[in-house]
Amino acid sequence: MRVARLTGIGAIRVFDEPMPHVAAGCSLVRVSTVGLCGSDLHWYVDGGIGDAKLDHPMVLGHEFSGVIEGGPRGGERVAVDPAIPCEQCEICREGHRNLCPDILFAGHGETDGGLRDFVVWPDRHLVRLPDSISADVGAVLEPLGVAIHAVDLGHVPLGGTVAVVGCGPIGLLLIQVARAAGAAVVVAVEPLEHRRAAAVRAGADVVLDAADDRADLRAALPRRGADVVFEAAGPAAAVETAMYAARPGGRVVLAGIPDDDRTAFSASVARRKGLTIAVARRMKEVYPRAIALVQRGLVDAGSLVTHGYPLDNVEEAFGTAAGRGGLKVVVRPSVAEPLQ
């Protein structure tokens, strides 16, 4: 089977490798769609993410869907939950499986991800897809789950005001989920013009350029700022903007990943406002809710997919994603010809 491995910074190649062994409690999945995430780009551009560094050729990709091959669930279309917690530790037993210190995660460390023809994955982490949800949308359910978890942490008040700083795929999903959660006003901040346009389509009431004067941001927010601010970019400037946009007593949820593994902001601003700061780590058990939001039309996940490539064109796919020219770039191993 074909397997795309990251062999070094900016170097990803397709290899021919043996089919994987199907262990007990697992199924063989033919991969349909793999979404390229910002964290995948950290591996591709920087050779690591946070304190994890590339030390062997690895298979990226944690946003993916596929079809189960053989067994009692043969032919079933599934979304793959990329996180495999130990289920035994105190953290897992308390319901925080996303924080399990021994978690295995697709496309991270020693656990290969979805950029290949076939993957073997635990049955309990294969989520059946309704017929109404495409393979592409099935892959986007993972970032949608991240957005849902962030909104859970934000405790968005009914009829409240939300600001979203950074309108990549996660930010665009945050806009939609916050609106579904009852936000009356959503203000978005984004430096790239095409993503600002996407934020308008996603339902933001006001969309500002990150280069705009902060007075414009203040004018766009009622009262003394947003009840909840979601930072979905990573750089320190975005975090500073998030702190500035929050009202006194408000909440700031940090979902972005900084390039240098450091998050910094003006302590005086956060302290004087008495802000509650939460850090989002992946997601909890939210796939059923993600599917329900898509099925009911409350979130348009498919609109995020702007570029698609076959597995043999994976280098081009990463180049497009790293160039930030579109929104969500996907790789479709089951498709032989370039799609866009």
Backbone torsions as a table, in degrees:
resi	resn	phi	psi	omega
1	MET	NA	160.5	179.0
2	ARG	-87.1	138.2	179.9
3	VAL	-137.2	127.7	177.4
4	ALA	-95.7	119.1	-178.8
5	ARG	-118.5	136.5	172.3
6	LEU	-80.4	116.9	-175.7
7	THR	-103.3	-12.2	180.0
8	GLY	-177.7	178.1	179.7
9	ILE	-60.9	122.7	179.4
10	GLY	69.3	14.0	-177.6
11	ALA	-124.9	112.1	177.8
12	ILE	-132.9	129.4	-175.2
13	ARG	-129.1	154.0	177.3
14	VAL	-98.2	125.6	-179.9
15	PHE	-115.1	158.0	172.3
16	ASP	-99.7	118.7	-175.9
17	GLU	-130.3	160.8	179.2
18	PRO	-64.9	157.1	174.5
19	MET	-65.6	145.4	-179.0
20	PRO	-75.4	154.0	175.4
21	HIS	-78.9	136.2	179.6
22	VAL	-92.3	108.1	-178.8
23	ALA	-80.8	164.6	178.1
24	ALA	-60.5	138.5	179.7
25	GLY	80.8	6.3	-178.6
26	CYS	-123.5	165.6	175.5
27	SER	-130.7	152.9	172.4
28	LEU	-85.3	126.3	-177.6
29	VAL	-118.4	125.9	170.9
30	ARG	-81.2	118.8	-173.6
31	VAL	-74.6	130.1	179.8
32	SER	-97.6	-54.6	-176.0
33	THR	-139.2	137.9	174.8
34	VAL	-126.0	122.1	175.0
35	GLY	-86.6	140.5	176.3
36	LEU	-92.1	122.4	-174.9
37	CYS	-99.9	163.5	175.0
38	GLY	-59.4	-33.6	178.0
39	SER	-68.6	-33.8	173.6
40	ASP	-60.7	-37.2	-179.7
41	LEU	-69.4	-31.7	174.2
42	HIS	-60.6	-44.7	177.0
43	TRP	-61.4	-44.2	-174.5
44	TYR	-69.6	-43.1	-174.7
45	VAL	-88.0	-38.0	-172.9
46	ASP	-106.9	-11.5	-177.3
47	GLY	74.7	23.1	178.9
48	GLY	168.7	177.5	177.4
49	ILE	-147.8	124.5	-175.1
50	GLY	61.9	-129.9	179.9
51	ASP	-92.7	3.6	177.3
52	ALA	-91.3	128.7	-176.8
53	LYS	-122.0	150.0	178.4
54	LEU	-71.7	115.8	178.9
55	ASP	-126.6	7.0	176.3
56	HIS	-162.8	157.3	177.4
57	PRO	-61.6	123.2	-174.9
58	MET	-127.6	156.6	178.7
59	VAL	-97.9	116.4	178.9
60	LEU	-83.4	176.8	174.5
61	GLY	105.9	106.4	177.0
62	HIS	-121.1	-1.0	174.5
63	GLU	-106.6	99.0	-177.1
64	PHE	-153.2	157.2	178.4
65	SER	-131.8	166.1	-179.5
66	GLY	-172.3	-165.5	-179.2
67	VAL	-129.1	130.4	179.7
68	ILE	-71.6	131.9	-179.8
69	GLU	-102.2	113.1	175.3
70	GLY	76.0	175.7	-179.8
71	GLY	78.2	-179.2	-176.8
72	PRO	-63.1	-21.4	179.1
73	ARG	-105.9	17.2	-178.3
74	GLY	-54.0	133.2	-179.6
75	GLY	88.1	-5.8	-179.0
76	GLU	-77.1	130.6	176.1
77	ARG	-82.3	133.4	-173.7
78	VAL	-138.7	152.6	162.8
79	ALA	-96.6	142.0	-176.7
80	VAL	-100.9	117.9	172.7
81	ASP	-75.7	115.4	-170.8
82	PRO	-76.9	-10.3	-174.4
83	ALA	-99.9	127.6	178.3
84	ILE	-119.3	91.9	178.0
85	PRO	-75.5	164.0	-177.1
86	CYS	-72.0	-25.3	-179.9
87	GLU	68.4	1.9	-174.7
88	GLN	-114.0	-26.8	-173.3
89	CYS	-76.9	168.1	-179.2
90	GLU	-60.4	-38.4	-179.1
91	ILE	-63.2	-45.3	177.3
92	CYS	-62.2	-44.9	-177.5
93	ARG	-64.6	-25.6	176.8
94	GLU	-80.8	-1.9	178.1
95	GLY	93.8	9.0	-179.2
96	HIS	-107.2	58.4	-176.2
97	ARG	-62.9	-28.0	178.5
98	ASN	-67.9	-15.3	-179.5
99	LEU	-105.9	7.5	-179.3
100	CYS	-53.9	125.7	-179.0
101	PRO	-68.9	-16.4	-179.3
102	ASP	-111.1	21.9	-176.8
103	ILE	-65.5	144.5	170.0
104	LEU	-104.2	136.7	-175.0
105	PHE	-135.7	129.6	-177.3
106	ALA	-57.4	133.3	177.5
107	GLY	73.3	24.8	-179.3
108	HIS	-143.9	132.0	178.1
109	GLY	63.5	-126.8	-176.4
110	GLU	-88.8	-2.0	-175.9
111	THR	-100.9	109.1	-179.7
112	ASP	-67.4	147.9	-177.2
113	GLY	-98.3	-152.4	-166.8
114	GLY	-94.8	-0.5	-177.6
115	LEU	-78.7	70.1	-179.6
116	ARG	-163.7	169.3	-178.3
117	ASP	-69.3	-40.6	-176.4
118	PHE	-135.1	148.2	175.4
119	VAL	-139.4	143.5	172.5
120	VAL	-101.0	127.2	-174.1
121	TRP	-140.9	148.7	179.2
122	PRO	-58.3	135.9	-177.6
123	ASP	-57.6	-36.3	-175.9
124	ARG	-69.1	-11.4	178.9
125	HIS	-110.5	20.5	174.2
126	LEU	-110.7	113.7	-172.9
127	VAL	-101.4	120.2	-177.9
128	ARG	-62.1	134.8	177.6
129	LEU	-96.8	131.7	172.6
130	PRO	-63.1	156.0	-179.7
131	ASP	-59.8	-26.1	-176.7
132	SER	-76.8	-8.7	-177.6
133	ILE	-108.4	122.5	-177.4
134	SER	-73.1	168.5	177.0
135	ALA	-62.3	-39.5	179.0
136	ASP	-61.7	-47.3	179.6
137	VAL	-66.0	-34.6	175.8
138	GLY	-57.1	-36.9	177.3
139	ALA	-71.9	-33.2	-178.8
140	VAL	-75.7	-11.6	177.7
141	LEU	-60.1	-30.3	179.5
142	GLU	-65.6	-53.7	175.9
143	PRO	-63.5	-30.5	175.0
144	LEU	-63.2	-39.5	176.6
145	GLY	-62.1	-37.3	176.6
146	VAL	-62.4	-42.5	178.9
147	ALA	-64.9	-41.1	178.8
148	ILE	-61.7	-44.9	-179.8
149	HIS	-62.3	-41.2	178.7
150	ALA	-62.9	-41.6	178.7
151	VAL	-66.1	-37.2	174.4
152	ASP	-57.9	-43.7	179.9
153	LEU	-67.1	-27.8	-176.9
154	GLY	-79.2	-19.6	-178.7
155	HIS	50.9	56.7	-177.7
156	VAL	-62.2	122.5	179.9
157	PRO	-75.6	145.0	177.6
158	LEU	-60.2	125.7	-178.2
159	GLY	78.9	10.4	-176.7
160	GLY	-84.4	-178.1	-179.4
161	THR	-111.7	133.4	-178.8
162	VAL	-124.2	141.7	170.2
163	ALA	-119.2	141.3	177.1
164	VAL	-122.5	120.2	-179.0
165	VAL	-106.2	109.9	-175.7
166	GLY	103.2	114.7	-174.1
167	CYS	-118.6	46.8	163.3
168	GLY	-73.3	-168.8	-178.1
169	PRO	-54.4	-43.2	179.5
170	ILE	-63.6	-45.8	178.8
171	GLY	-60.5	-41.6	178.9
172	LEU	-65.2	-37.0	176.1
173	LEU	-70.4	-35.6	176.8
174	LEU	-60.6	-40.7	177.6
175	ILE	-57.1	-47.3	-177.1
176	GLN	-69.6	-41.2	-178.9
177	VAL	-68.8	-40.8	178.4
178	ALA	-61.5	-40.2	176.9
179	ARG	-63.6	-43.4	177.9
180	ALA	-64.6	-28.8	-179.3
181	ALA	-80.1	-4.4	174.2
182	GLY	112.5	7.9	177.2
183	ALA	-65.5	132.5	179.5
184	ALA	-87.1	-30.5	-179.3
185	VAL	-132.1	130.8	176.4
186	VAL	-126.3	122.4	177.9
187	VAL	-113.2	132.6	-177.8
188	ALA	-118.8	147.0	178.4
189	VAL	-129.0	126.5	-174.8
190	GLU	-157.2	134.0	-178.8
191	PRO	-78.4	-24.3	-174.4
192	LEU	-92.8	131.1	-173.7
193	GLU	-61.0	-44.2	-176.1
194	HIS	-69.0	-26.9	176.0
195	ARG	-78.3	-29.4	173.4
196	ARG	-64.6	-41.2	177.4
197	ALA	-62.9	-39.3	178.3
198	ALA	-65.9	-35.1	178.5
199	ALA	-64.3	-37.0	175.2
200	VAL	-62.7	-45.7	179.0
201	ARG	-64.2	-30.6	-179.1
202	ALA	-75.1	-13.9	175.2
203	GLY	117.1	9.2	177.8
204	ALA	-68.8	139.5	179.3
205	ASP	-77.8	-39.2	179.1
206	VAL	-133.4	134.2	178.2
207	VAL	-126.4	124.7	-176.9
208	LEU	-117.2	151.1	172.1
209	ASP	-76.1	138.3	178.7
210	ALA	-60.2	-20.4	179.5
211	ALA	-84.3	-7.2	-179.6
212	ASP	-65.0	156.7	176.7
213	ASP	-63.7	144.0	-179.3
214	ARG	-62.6	-21.3	176.4
215	ALA	-62.1	-33.8	177.3
216	ASP	-65.7	-39.3	178.0
217	LEU	-66.3	-43.6	178.2
218	ARG	-60.5	-41.0	-179.1
219	ALA	-67.1	-28.8	-178.1
220	ALA	-78.4	-15.7	-176.3
221	LEU	-103.0	130.9	178.4
222	PRO	-72.4	166.0	179.7
223	ARG	53.0	-125.1	-177.1
224	ARG	-115.6	25.4	177.0
225	GLY	133.2	-178.2	-177.6
226	ALA	-80.3	144.6	174.9
227	ASP	-63.6	-41.0	-179.3
228	VAL	-137.3	135.3	175.7
229	VAL	-120.7	131.0	175.8
230	PHE	-107.9	119.7	176.7
231	GLU	-98.0	118.1	-174.0
232	ALA	-128.6	33.7	-177.5
233	ALA	-118.3	-53.7	179.1
234	GLY	118.5	-48.9	-176.9
235	PRO	-62.0	155.6	-179.2
236	ALA	-59.1	-35.1	-179.8
237	ALA	-61.8	-37.0	178.7
238	ALA	-68.5	-38.8	178.4
239	VAL	-65.5	-41.6	176.9
240	GLU	-59.5	-43.6	179.1
241	THR	-61.7	-40.6	179.5
242	ALA	-61.6	-43.5	179.2
243	MET	-64.2	-39.2	-179.9
244	TYR	-65.8	-37.6	-173.9
245	ALA	-75.8	-22.1	-176.2
246	ALA	-74.7	144.9	176.8
247	ARG	-79.6	161.0	172.8
248	PRO	-56.5	131.9	-177.5
249	GLY	82.1	4.8	-176.9
250	GLY	-83.6	-176.4	-178.9
251	ARG	-122.6	143.7	174.9
252	VAL	-125.0	125.3	178.4
253	VAL	-109.3	119.9	-179.9
254	LEU	-93.5	112.8	179.6
255	ALA	-115.2	-13.5	-179.4
256	GLY	-77.8	157.9	179.4
257	ILE	-115.0	115.3	-179.0
258	PRO	-72.2	151.1	-179.4
259	ASP	-64.8	-36.1	-172.6
260	ASP	-102.8	14.7	178.6
261	ASP	61.2	29.9	176.1
262	ARG	-133.8	135.1	174.3
263	THR	-118.0	126.2	-176.8
264	ALA	-133.8	146.7	175.8
265	PHE	-157.9	166.1	-179.5
266	SER	-72.2	112.5	-177.9
267	ALA	-61.1	-35.0	-176.6
268	SER	-63.4	-37.9	179.4
269	VAL	-64.6	-49.6	-178.7
270	ALA	-65.4	-38.2	-177.1
271	ARG	-70.2	-46.8	-178.0
272	ARG	-65.5	-30.1	177.3
273	LYS	-84.5	-12.9	-177.9
274	GLY	62.4	43.7	-174.1
275	LEU	-73.9	146.7	169.0
276	THR	-97.5	122.9	-176.5
277	ILE	-113.1	124.3	177.7
278	ALA	-117.7	146.8	178.1
279	VAL	-114.5	122.4	-177.5
280	ALA	-86.0	129.2	177.4
281	ARG	-118.6	101.7	176.6
282	ARG	52.4	-121.7	-177.5
283	MET	-156.8	167.6	174.7
284	LYS	-99.8	-147.5	-175.3
285	GLU	-86.1	77.7	-170.4
286	VAL	-117.9	2.8	-177.6
287	TYR	-56.7	-43.3	178.6
288	PRO	-59.3	-38.8	178.5
289	ARG	-68.7	-39.6	178.1
290	ALA	-60.7	-45.1	179.3
291	ILE	-62.4	-42.2	-179.3
292	ALA	-63.5	-40.9	179.1
293	LEU	-62.6	-40.5	178.9
294	VAL	-69.1	-46.1	-177.4
295	GLN	-62.4	-35.1	-178.6
296	ARG	-85.4	0.4	177.7
297	GLY	76.3	15.2	179.4
298	LEU	-81.9	-20.7	175.6
299	VAL	-133.1	128.9	175.8
300	ASP	-99.8	88.4	-177.4
301	ALA	-76.9	-32.4	-177.1
302	GLY	-64.0	-28.3	-177.6
303	SER	-67.4	-15.9	179.8
304	LEU	-74.5	-24.2	-175.4
305	VAL	-78.1	111.2	-176.8
306	THR	-112.5	-19.8	-178.5
307	HIS	-140.4	137.5	177.6
308	GLY	-134.3	139.6	-177.8
309	TYR	-136.5	149.5	170.5
310	PRO	-74.1	165.9	-176.5
311	LEU	-60.8	-35.6	-179.1
312	ASP	-65.7	-16.2	178.8
313	ASN	-106.6	29.8	-174.6
314	VAL	-64.3	-32.8	177.7
315	GLU	-62.1	-43.0	178.3
316	GLU	-64.2	-38.9	179.4
317	ALA	-60.3	-45.1	179.4
318	PHE	-67.4	-35.1	176.7
319	GLY	-62.5	-41.4	178.1
320	THR	-65.3	-45.3	-178.9
321	ALA	-64.1	-42.4	-179.3
322	ALA	-66.9	-27.3	178.7
323	GLY	-78.6	-6.8	177.8
324	ARG	57.0	31.1	-177.4
325	GLY	-80.9	-21.9	-179.7
326	GLY	-123.7	-150.0	176.5
327	LEU	-110.2	-90.2	179.0
328	LYS	-101.5	120.6	175.1
329	VAL	-96.3	131.0	178.8
330	VAL	-122.9	154.1	173.1
331	VAL	-115.0	133.3	-177.4
332	ARG	-118.1	91.1	-177.5
333	PRO	-57.8	-28.2	-177.8
334	SER	-79.3	-6.5	-178.0
335	VAL	-104.3	133.2	-174.1
336	ALA	-89.2	-28.8	-173.4
337	GLU	-110.1	151.3	175.8
338	PRO	-57.5	142.3	-175.6
339	LEU	-107.2	-22.2	-177.7
340	GLN	-161.1	NA	NA
